[in-house]
């Protein structure tokens, strides 16, 4: 597998984990397991790509996959997934109260 595909898989999985972690910690932002997983995966993909663009050394495209690349994708994906899940969950919660 190429480094790009491996990075995308890592971002999606870590984003889903981050989304579920945020959903379990922030009860007002929780959308259920499936909702948290989907929002987290999308956020993880975006967060990982954003971090890779800001810090090219973490993108892993230069020489393949290494430990720094994997760590960067895990952090970017997890944080991105948690942030998107929290934001979407709070918006949906606020809309349902109306």
Buried (B, 14 or more C-beta within 10 A) or exposed (E): EEBEEBBBEBBBBBBBBBBBBBBEEBEEBBBEEEBBBBBBBBBBBBBBBEBBEEEEEBBBBEEEBBEEBBEBBBBBBBBBBBBBBBBBBEEBBEEEEE
